Amino acid sequence: MTDCVACGAGTLVEFADLGGIPVLCGVHYATRDEAVASPLGRMLLGYCENCAYVRNLGFDPQIMVYDTTMDTNLHHSAAFRGFSTDLVEGLAERHELAGRRILDIGCGQGEFLRELCEHTGATGFGFDPMYAGTPGPDSSGAFFVSGRAPLAEPAQLPDFDFVTSRHWFEHEDDPYAFLTALRERAGDREVRGYIEVPDAGYDLATAGWEVIYPHVSYFDSVALAAIVERAGWHVIAEGTWFSGMFRYIEFSTRPSGPARTGREDVGRPQDAGRLFWPDHTAARDRQLNAVRGFAERHRRELDRWHTTLAALRDSGQRPVLWGAGSRGVQFLTQVDPKVELSAVVDVNPRKWGRFLPVTGHRVDSPETLREIQPGAVVITNPAYTDEIARSLTELGLDAQILTA
Ligand SMILES: [Zn+2]
């Protein structure tokens, strides 16, 4: 039995075994042989009956190694960039970030922190083992380190007024230690933070393409609030955005809420002021239902996609996948292990001509679809439907979009 790291009160119960899945789902390889030899890791999901926290009980931090060759960057998408810009403006205003010191853990290639610093005049410190840019200061006012933040030694963390972490917290083997290290470094000062993760309610109530090896933890509203509060922070705002796929929480060392702005809460970055405070009991029960139905739902979705893709191929539709991110890799591993799709395309030029882990699908530019003339384009992320539909029109293609 494993104790729940979120609430500290429950134990984790196994509920779904996805078997071996790609460990390095954000890596794309130069050759098909290297891609096919990419490691598999066990995905064995367990949940807490007390707070609905979900974790991969099979996670092995020794095989999950991050480096600068990985590209899990979401900033290639215009929809994500637009959302990030709204978020920068919202955070800057709500938390009066002008001139402050911002720590960004899991900063990726630094786009978000750079924009935050440029918008506010704040000083930034970004940490990420996948950061492939030049280490040190840049003209935005941010300083970047290609490596993990020194969470085991809180005294070594840069002094900060605001901490942000977007789509990294769920990768931490010990998310509680992550939050307590930050709380210890904050000391008696007024320090606030913003954490954004994939929403577990969304991920586990759907087919599960976002259940990927690098994601150790899956948080809904209850589990995320529980772990933040247990680590000594006060929750000041929470909710979901980006079509319900992202969950965020804002917190402070002070119990009084965001006194700097007088605002109580926000709904969307561009719509600050909407009061949203979920009923945690109802939220937990909804999440427990999603969790208990997950294994069966996941199996049904796999069956449905095997049937759908076979029918499309048989009728000469030449189905393709658009989007070679982690969701796409998970979809390909589970639904197209024999590489029967006509193509996999992505807008990120760094992936073109390279091969995806385990299955060995090659990634091409969307331009290649002009030649293939697919009748059906599968996407695994509904947030990008409009963007991909526009691109298909620009390519002169009349293909139906199927959302997995
Ligand atoms: Zn728990």
Residues whose N, C-alpha, C, O or C-beta is under 5 A from the ligand:
A	BS01	ZN	C4 A6 C7 G8 G10 C48 N50 C51 A52 Y53
